Amino acid sequence: MDLATIVTPIAGSIIGYTTNWLAIKMLFKPHQAAYIGKFRIPFTPGVIPREQKRIAKSLGQAVGNNLLTEEVILKELTNKQVIEQLQTYIIGDLLSRPISIDAIMDQIYPSKEGQEALYHKIAEIIQEKLSKEFSDNQTIKNQIFATIARKIPYSKKINEVIGEKTVNQLNTIILSHKEDIAKYLIAALEEEDVKSQIIQVIDQILSEKLGGLAAMFVQPEALYTMLVDYSQTYLEEEENQEQMVQFICHKIDGFLDKEVSAVLSSKEYIHLTEKAVVMIEDEIVEIASSNAMSEHIQEYLIAFAKIEIQLTDEMKDSFSKGVCQAYKNFAQTHLPVFIQQFNITRIVESEINHFSVADVERLIFGIVDKELKAITWFGALLGFIMGLLTLLV
């Protein structure tokens, strides 16, 4: 057999193998450009190191625009398996035993400071809601008005409105302070405004009864002084003090025995009732907005959160469905915005650009090493076939 018949196919095979092997190596090697003087040696660096930025950009676009698209990510995050896993966690792990809101908070919000801040915020929302309800809700105002009108009807006597006990307490207070009342009356008579009015009244009476002659012999100031001195002497006697307060109590009882309608016109009654509603409303809003109320609400929230509850299967199922629906609503509403901010195309491009050439080489060979070896041996096969064909020509 002619030696060329054997050597030619083998040589073709070696050439094909070597050519493909060298071509694959030149994809990555050398990693850096080589120079002779100022001139760069052709084919340095390798194809992939030289085109790494373009490849990174193209790969990023391919992944972001065609593989991990917004629709694909959203679909995967809300698929049936994910929802079932979420339900299994809620029912099987989170709600499998008696549990409190406080325990749930510990799992999803471990910071105690954060929990306190959350309770404080909830208390503020409740306070704001209460204040707004009492300020803006006309139905509540009408109910308060109706309650006042029911408790204090227009045709009812005043003493029936305030109650017999209150009337008796009022009389007792007046009787036990007879000396103070006497001193108050004397002091009131000596006040300048009262003094001038009394003197004016005395002068008017003297002029009407005695004419101008009275002014020559009787001085109103002197009569005023006599009146004050007499009143002071009179009210210093305990018996007179007793009579005075008995008189006051009798007059008060007479006033309280009247119907509300005898004291107030219907218009005044409605006006006072409406004013009372406003006062009650303002007081409630002030209480609802106070720091003390905020602290009370937080105390109740914390106490309530510590109560352990064993949910029924129906409640667990309902709760898990609600959480899953909230998760899907959140995913559909907000995830597209997050994905846009996430920018998968930019991330892939940036990460590949941060890879060293050696890392890129290891990455690619790790994925297609078997296929690249197959290409090398396929080159050997083609070279062998071309050698045989050469012999036949």
C-alpha positions as CSV (number, residue, x, y, z in Angstrom):
1,M,0.0,0.0,0.0
2,D,1.3,3.5,-0.9
3,L,2.5,5.4,2.1
4,A,0.6,8.5,0.9
5,T,-2.6,6.6,1.2
6,I,-2.1,6.3,4.9
7,V,-0.3,9.6,5.6
8,T,-2.7,12.0,3.7
9,P,-5.9,11.2,5.7
10,I,-4.0,11.2,9.0
11,A,-2.3,14.5,8.1
12,G,-5.7,15.9,7.2
13,S,-7.2,14.6,10.4
14,I,-4.3,16.2,12.5
15,I,-4.7,19.5,10.5
16,G,-8.5,19.6,11.0
17,Y,-8.2,18.8,14.8
18,T,-5.4,21.3,15.2
19,T,-7.2,24.0,13.3
20,N,-10.4,23.7,15.3
21,W,-8.6,23.4,18.6
22,L,-6.6,26.6,17.7
23,A,-9.7,28.4,16.6
24,I,-11.4,27.6,19.9
25,K,-8.4,28.7,21.9
26,M,-8.2,31.9,19.9
27,L,-11.7,32.7,21.1
28,F,-10.1,33.5,24.5
29,K,-6.3,33.5,24.0
30,P,-4.4,35.6,24.5
31,H,-6.3,37.5,27.2
32,Q,-4.4,40.7,26.6
33,A,-3.2,42.4,23.4
34,A,0.4,41.7,22.4
35,Y,2.6,44.3,20.7
36,I,5.8,44.5,18.7
37,G,7.0,48.0,19.4
38,K,3.9,50.1,18.8
39,F,2.2,47.6,16.5
40,R,-0.4,45.3,17.9
41,I,0.0,41.7,16.8
42,P,-3.1,40.6,14.8
43,F,-5.7,38.4,16.6
44,T,-4.6,39.6,20.0
45,P,-6.3,39.7,22.3
46,G,-8.7,36.8,21.6
47,V,-12.2,37.4,20.1
48,I,-14.1,37.2,23.3
49,P,-11.8,39.4,25.4
50,R,-11.8,42.0,22.5
51,E,-15.6,41.9,22.2
52,Q,-16.4,41.4,25.9
53,K,-18.4,44.7,26.2
54,R,-20.4,44.0,23.1
55,I,-21.1,40.4,24.1
56,A,-22.1,41.5,27.6
57,K,-24.5,44.1,26.1
58,S,-26.0,41.6,23.7
59,L,-26.3,38.9,26.3
60,G,-27.9,41.4,28.7
61,Q,-30.5,42.4,26.1
62,A,-31.1,38.8,25.2
63,V,-31.8,37.9,28.9
64,G,-33.7,41.0,29.8
65,N,-35.8,41.3,26.6
66,N,-36.4,37.7,25.7
67,L,-35.7,35.4,28.7
68,L,-36.4,37.1,32.0
69,T,-39.1,39.5,30.8
70,E,-41.5,41.3,33.1
71,E,-44.3,38.9,32.0
72,V,-42.2,35.8,32.7
73,I,-41.1,37.0,36.1
74,L,-44.6,38.1,37.1
75,K,-46.0,34.8,35.8
76,E,-43.4,32.7,37.8
77,L,-43.9,34.7,41.0
78,T,-47.7,34.2,40.9
79,N,-47.9,30.7,39.4
80,K,-50.0,28.0,41.1
81,Q,-47.0,26.3,42.8
82,V,-45.9,29.5,44.5
83,I,-49.4,30.3,45.7
84,E,-49.8,26.8,47.0
85,Q,-46.5,27.0,48.8
86,L,-47.6,30.3,50.4
87,Q,-50.9,28.8,51.5
88,T,-49.1,25.7,52.9
89,Y,-46.7,28.0,54.9
90,I,-49.6,30.1,56.3
91,I,-51.9,27.1,57.2
92,G,-49.2,24.5,58.1
93,D,-46.6,26.6,59.8
94,L,-47.9,30.1,60.8
95,L,-51.4,29.1,61.9
96,S,-50.9,25.5,62.9
97,R,-51.1,26.3,66.7
98,P,-52.8,28.9,68.9
99,I,-51.1,32.1,67.9
100,S,-51.2,35.8,68.8
101,I,-50.7,38.8,66.6
102,D,-47.7,39.5,68.8
103,A,-46.1,36.1,67.8
104,I,-46.8,36.8,64.1
105,M,-45.2,40.2,64.5
106,D,-42.1,38.6,66.0
107,Q,-41.7,36.4,62.9
108,I,-42.2,39.1,60.3
109,Y,-41.1,42.2,62.3
110,P,-38.5,41.1,64.9
111,S,-37.5,44.6,66.0
112,K,-39.3,45.6,69.2
113,E,-38.6,49.2,68.5
114,G,-40.2,48.7,65.1
115,Q,-43.2,47.0,66.7
116,E,-43.7,49.9,69.1
117,A,-43.5,52.4,66.3
118,L,-46.1,50.4,64.4
119,Y,-48.5,50.3,67.4
120,H,-47.9,54.0,67.8
121,K,-48.8,54.6,64.2
122,I,-51.9,52.5,64.4
123,A,-53.0,54.4,67.5
124,E,-52.5,57.7,65.6
125,I,-54.6,56.4,62.7
126,I,-57.4,55.3,65.2
127,Q,-57.2,58.7,66.9
128,E,-57.4,60.5,63.6
129,K,-60.3,58.4,62.5
130,L,-62.2,59.0,65.8
131,S,-61.6,62.7,65.6
132,K,-62.8,62.9,62.0
133,E,-65.9,60.8,62.8
134,F,-67.0,63.1,65.6
135,S,-66.1,66.2,63.6
136,D,-67.7,65.3,60.3
137,N,-70.3,62.7,61.0
138,Q,-73.7,64.5,61.2
139,T,-75.4,61.3,62.3
140,I,-73.4,61.3,65.5
141,K,-74.3,64.9,66.1
142,N,-77.9,64.2,65.6
143,Q,-77.8,61.3,68.0
144,I,-76.2,63.4,70.7
145,F,-78.8,66.1,70.1
146,A,-81.6,63.5,70.4
147,T,-80.1,62.1,73.6
148,I,-79.9,65.5,75.2
149,A,-83.5,66.3,74.1
150,R,-84.6,62.9,75.5
151,K,-82.8,63.4,78.8
152,I,-83.9,67.0,79.1
153,P,-87.4,67.3,77.5
154,Y,-88.7,70.8,76.9
155,S,-91.9,70.1,79.0
156,K,-90.0,68.6,82.0
157,K,-89.4,70.5,85.2
158,I,-85.9,71.6,85.9
159,N,-85.6,69.7,89.3
160,E,-86.7,66.5,87.5
161,V,-84.0,67.0,84.9
162,I,-81.2,67.5,87.4
163,G,-82.7,65.0,89.9
164,E,-83.8,65.2,93.5
165,K,-80.4,64.2,94.8
166,T,-78.7,67.1,93.1
167,V,-81.3,69.5,94.4
168,N,-80.7,68.3,98.0
169,Q,-77.0,68.5,97.6
170,L,-77.3,72.1,96.3
171,N,-79.5,73.0,99.3
172,T,-77.0,71.3,101.7
173,I,-74.1,73.2,100.2
174,I,-75.9,76.6,100.5
175,L,-76.9,75.9,104.1
176,S,-73.4,74.8,105.1
177,H,-71.9,77.9,103.6
178,K,-74.2,80.5,105.1
179,E,-71.3,82.5,106.7
180,D,-69.4,82.6,103.4
181,I,-72.6,83.7,101.5
182,A,-73.1,86.5,104.1
183,K,-69.6,87.7,103.6
184,Y,-69.9,87.5,99.9
185,L,-73.1,89.7,100.0
186,I,-71.4,92.3,102.1
187,A,-68.4,92.4,99.9
188,A,-70.6,92.6,96.8
189,L,-72.4,95.7,98.3
190,E,-69.0,97.4,98.8
191,E,-67.8,96.9,95.2
192,E,-67.5,100.2,93.4
193,D,-69.9,99.3,90.5
194,V,-72.6,98.0,92.9
195,K,-72.0,101.1,95.2
196,S,-72.5,103.6,92.4
197,Q,-75.7,101.8,91.2
198,I,-77.2,101.7,94.7
199,I,-76.4,105.3,95.3
200,Q,-78.0,106.2,91.9
201,V,-81.1,104.2,92.8
202,I,-81.3,105.9,96.3
203,D,-81.0,109.3,94.7
204,Q,-83.7,108.5,92.1
205,I,-86.1,107.3,94.8
206,L,-85.5,110.5,97.0
207,S,-86.0,112.8,94.0
208,E,-89.3,111.0,93.1
209,K,-90.7,110.8,96.6
210,L,-89.3,114.0,98.3
211,G,-88.5,116.2,95.3
212,G,-85.6,118.6,95.2
213,L,-85.9,119.4,98.9
214,A,-84.4,115.9,99.7
215,A,-81.1,116.7,98.1
216,M,-80.6,119.6,100.7
217,F,-81.1,117.4,103.8
218,V,-80.5,113.8,102.8
219,Q,-77.3,112.5,101.1
220,P,-77.6,109.3,99.1
221,E,-74.0,108.4,100.0
222,A,-75.0,108.5,103.7
223,L,-78.0,106.3,103.2
224,Y,-75.8,103.9,101.3
225,T,-73.3,103.8,104.2
226,M,-76.2,103.2,106.6
227,L,-77.5,100.4,104.4
228,V,-74.2,98.6,104.2
229,D,-73.6,99.0,108.0
230,Y,-77.1,97.7,108.8
231,S,-76.7,94.8,106.4
232,Q,-73.3,93.9,107.9
233,T,-74.7,94.0,111.4
234,Y,-77.8,92.0,110.4
235,L,-75.9,89.3,108.6
236,E,-73.5,88.8,111.4
237,E,-76.3,87.2,113.4
238,E,-76.4,83.4,112.8
239,E,-80.2,83.4,113.0
240,N,-80.4,86.0,110.2
241,Q,-77.9,84.0,108.2
242,E,-80.1,81.0,108.6
243,Q,-83.1,82.9,107.4
244,M,-81.2,84.3,104.5
245,V,-80.0,80.9,103.2
246,Q,-83.5,79.5,103.8
247,F,-84.9,82.3,101.6
248,I,-82.3,81.6,98.9
249,C,-83.1,77.8,99.0
250,H,-86.8,78.6,98.8
251,K,-86.3,80.8,95.8
252,I,-84.0,78.3,94.1
253,D,-86.6,75.5,94.8
254,G,-89.3,77.7,93.2
255,F,-87.1,78.3,90.2
256,L,-86.2,74.6,89.8
257,D,-89.9,73.6,90.1
258,K,-90.6,75.4,86.8
259,E,-90.7,73.6,83.5
260,V,-87.8,74.1,81.1
261,S,-90.3,75.8,78.7
262,A,-91.1,78.4,81.4
263,V,-87.4,79.4,81.5
264,L,-86.4,79.0,77.9
265,S,-88.1,79.7,74.6
266,S,-88.1,76.9,72.1
267,K,-85.5,78.8,70.1
268,E,-83.3,79.3,73.1
269,Y,-83.8,75.6,74.1
270,I,-82.7,74.5,70.6
271,H,-79.8,76.9,70.6
272,L,-78.5,75.7,74.0
273,T,-78.9,72.1,73.0
274,E,-77.0,72.6,69.8
275,K,-74.3,74.5,71.8
276,A,-74.1,71.6,74.2
277,V,-73.7,69.2,71.3
278,V,-70.7,71.3,70.0
279,M,-69.2,71.4,73.5
280,I,-69.5,67.6,73.9
281,E,-68.1,67.1,70.4
282,D,-65.1,69.4,71.1
283,E,-64.5,67.6,74.3
284,I,-64.6,64.2,72.7
285,V,-62.3,65.3,69.9
286,E,-59.9,66.8,72.4
287,I,-59.9,63.6,74.4
288,A,-59.5,61.4,71.3
289,S,-56.5,63.5,70.1
290,S,-54.7,63.6,73.5
291,N,-51.5,61.8,74.3
292,A,-53.2,60.0,77.1
293,M,-55.7,58.5,74.7
294,S,-52.8,57.5,72.3
295,E,-51.1,55.7,75.2
296,H,-54.4,54.0,76.2
297,I,-55.0,52.8,72.7
298,Q,-51.4,51.5,72.4
299,E,-51.8,49.6,75.7
300,Y,-55.0,48.0,74.5
301,L,-53.4,47.1,71.1
302,I,-50.4,45.5,72.8
303,A,-52.7,43.6,75.3
304,F,-54.9,42.5,72.4
305,A,-51.9,41.4,70.3
306,K,-50.8,39.1,73.1
307,I,-54.1,37.1,73.2
308,E,-53.6,33.7,71.6
309,I,-56.3,32.5,69.3
310,Q,-56.9,29.0,67.9
311,L,-58.3,29.6,64.4
312,T,-60.8,27.2,62.9
313,D,-60.0,25.5,59.6
314,E,-62.5,27.8,57.9
315,M,-60.8,30.9,59.4
316,K,-57.3,29.6,58.4
317,D,-58.5,29.0,54.8
318,S,-60.1,32.4,54.6
319,F,-57.0,34.1,56.1
320,S,-54.6,32.3,53.8
321,K,-56.8,33.1,50.7
322,G,-56.9,36.7,51.7
323,V,-53.1,36.9,52.1
324,C,-52.5,35.1,48.8
325,Q,-54.9,37.4,47.0
326,A,-53.2,40.4,48.6
327,Y,-49.9,39.0,47.4
328,K,-51.2,38.6,43.9
329,N,-52.7,42.1,43.9
330,F,-49.3,43.4,45.1
331,A,-47.4,41.5,42.5
332,Q,-49.7,42.7,39.7
333,T,-49.8,46.3,40.8
334,H,-46.3,46.9,42.1
335,L,-43.9,44.3,40.8
336,P,-43.8,45.7,37.3
337,V,-42.4,48.9,38.8
338,F,-39.8,47.0,40.9
339,I,-38.8,44.9,37.8
340,Q,-38.3,48.1,35.8
341,Q,-36.1,49.5,38.6
342,F,-34.3,46.1,38.8
343,N,-33.3,46.4,35.1
344,I,-32.2,42.8,34.4
345,T,-30.5,43.9,31.1
346,R,-28.3,46.3,32.8
347,I,-27.4,43.9,35.7
348,V,-26.4,41.1,33.3
349,E,-24.3,43.4,31.2
350,S,-22.7,44.9,34.3
351,E,-21.9,41.6,35.8
352,I,-20.4,40.1,32.7
353,N,-18.2,43.3,32.2
354,H,-17.0,42.8,35.7
355,F,-15.9,39.2,35.0
356,S,-12.3,38.7,34.2
357,V,-11.5,37.0,30.9
358,A,-10.4,33.9,32.8
359,D,-13.8,33.9,34.6
360,V,-15.7,34.2,31.2
361,E,-13.5,31.4,29.8
362,R,-14.3,29.1,32.7
363,L,-18.0,30.0,32.6
364,I,-18.3,29.2,28.9
365,F,-16.2,26.0,29.1
366,G,-18.2,24.9,32.1
367,I,-21.3,25.1,29.9
368,V,-20.2,23.9,26.5
369,D,-16.9,22.1,27.2
370,K,-18.3,18.8,25.8
371,E,-19.6,20.5,22.7
372,L,-16.3,22.3,22.0
373,K,-14.4,19.1,22.3
374,A,-16.9,17.5,19.9
375,I,-16.2,20.4,17.4
376,T,-12.5,19.7,17.7
377,W,-12.8,16.0,17.0
378,F,-15.3,16.8,14.2
379,G,-12.5,18.9,12.6
380,A,-10.3,15.9,12.8
381,L,-13.0,13.8,11.1
382,L,-13.5,16.4,8.4
383,G,-9.7,16.6,7.9
384,F,-9.5,12.8,7.6
385,I,-12.4,12.8,5.0
386,M,-10.8,15.6,3.1
387,G,-7.5,13.6,3.0
388,L,-9.3,10.6,1.5
389,L,-11.1,12.8,-1.0
390,T,-7.7,14.2,-2.0
391,L,-6.5,10.7,-2.8
392,L,-9.5,10.0,-5.0
393,V,-9.2,13.1,-7.1
